[in-house]
Amino acid sequence: MVIDESHVTMPQIRGMWKGDRTRKETLVEHGFRLPAAMDNRPLYHEEFEGKISQVIFMSATPAD
C-alpha cells in the first residue's frame, strides 16, 4: 500500500473512528438511527495497520 501525503492521511485515519462515533451517538440518542448503527464503523488505527503487510509513506515538502 502507498499512502500519499502521509503527514495528513495518517492523522485522518486515526481521527475517523472518533468523529464517526460522536456523530452516530448523537443520531442514535435523538432517534435518527437504530443502536445497531454503532456497529457499522471505520477501522480503528490499529485495525487499519493490521490489514496492511507493506506500506510506503510518501510526503512532499516543497522547497522555499
C-alpha positions as CSV (number, residue, x, y, z in Angstrom):
1,M,0.0,0.0,0.0
2,V,1.2,3.5,-0.8
3,I,-0.1,6.3,1.5
4,D,0.4,9.6,-0.2
5,E,0.6,12.8,1.8
6,S,1.1,10.6,4.9
7,H,1.6,13.6,7.2
8,V,-2.0,14.4,6.6
9,T,-3.5,11.0,5.9
10,M,-2.4,9.1,9.0
11,P,-3.9,11.6,11.5
12,Q,-7.2,11.5,9.5
13,I,-7.2,7.7,9.7
14,R,-6.7,8.0,13.4
15,G,-9.5,10.5,13.8
16,M,-12.1,8.9,11.6
17,W,-13.3,6.5,14.3
18,K,-13.8,9.2,16.9
19,G,-15.6,11.5,14.6
20,D,-17.9,8.8,13.3
21,R,-18.7,7.5,16.8
22,T,-19.6,11.0,18.1
23,R,-21.8,11.7,15.1
24,K,-23.6,8.3,15.4
25,E,-24.1,8.7,19.2
26,T,-26.0,11.9,18.6
27,L,-28.1,10.4,15.8
28,V,-28.9,7.3,17.9
29,E,-29.7,9.4,21.0
30,H,-32.2,11.5,19.1
31,G,-33.8,8.5,17.3
32,F,-32.5,9.1,13.8
33,R,-30.5,5.9,13.8
34,L,-31.0,2.5,15.4
35,P,-28.5,1.5,18.1
36,A,-27.2,-1.2,15.7
37,A,-25.7,1.7,13.6
38,M,-22.9,1.9,16.1
39,D,-21.5,-1.4,14.9
40,N,-21.0,-0.1,11.3
41,R,-17.8,1.9,11.8
42,P,-14.5,2.8,10.3
43,L,-11.5,0.7,11.4
44,Y,-9.5,1.7,14.5
45,H,-6.0,2.9,13.6
46,E,-4.6,-0.4,14.9
47,E,-7.1,-2.5,12.9
48,F,-6.1,-0.5,9.8
49,E,-2.4,-1.1,10.4
50,G,-3.1,-4.8,10.9
51,K,-4.7,-5.1,7.4
52,I,-1.6,-3.9,5.5
53,S,1.5,-6.0,5.2
54,Q,3.8,-3.5,3.5
55,V,3.4,0.3,3.3
56,I,5.3,3.2,1.8
57,F,4.6,6.5,3.4
58,M,5.1,9.4,0.9
59,S,5.1,13.1,1.7
60,A,6.4,16.0,-0.3
61,T,7.7,19.1,1.4
62,P,8.1,22.0,-1.1
63,A,11.3,23.9,-1.0
64,D,11.4,27.7,-0.5
